[in-house]
């Protein structure tokens, strides 16, 4: 039972994968809400006979036993079963196209059954299900990924740093265009391919992600966070934050759990 994480430290795997995770637990809550968290994520459900019923963009869905999700723009509502066993990997955005031959933006706003995208995931699911420990699953999936993952270019690595908030550069079209040596038009095409959003939407999304991170891991006030994330004022911060989460920053702060971008409701 419990939760496990592993962050790769060696290239090229660390350039393709942010981290591996596993959750195996009995649930004390009936509902999990996941606000947009700016990741491309592959998830394996090892209790497939236990149905996860979710709601996204006002549409209900059943979680497949192996699926990928890209950048979401609204909250996912999950009705939690009594118990769950999930294993996943969070990919770097710019590496997704190399691994799956499909750019990350194609998965934006969706939860897609990967066995319908690539039939080899049927075999991979069974292979991972047979592994007894988290470490064995990580080792097996790492080898599978490495066969598909080249060394990323410096530009792709720089993009991954930006999407994981490791770059403190001001988030403006002119700054990023100059930094990447892209024209604004080329930058817009590149952002759409990676996130499914245009330049303006992507930059607002990154500001929102930085705000979520600061709410969880800093002692800053919401006013200070709005300033640190380059919002024009507190009203603009609240408007953008609520457009993604349906909550004000203060409402989210009061509901947040130990896991960034997740909060739980309805104790069993």
Secondary structure, 3 states (H helix, E strand, C coil): CEEEEECCCCCCHHHHEEEEEEEEEECCEEEEEECCCCCEEEEEECCCCCCCEEEECCEEEECCCEEEECCCCCCEEEECCCEEEEEEEEECHHHHHHHHCCCHHHHCCCEEEHHHCCCHHHHHHHHHHHCCCHHHHHHHHHHHHHCCCCCCCHHHHHHHHHHCCCCCCCCCHHHHHHHHCCCHHHHHHHHHHHHCCCHHHHHHHHHHHHHHHHHHHCCCCHHHHHHHCCCCCHHHHHHHHHHHHCCCHHHHHHHCCCCCCEEEEEEC
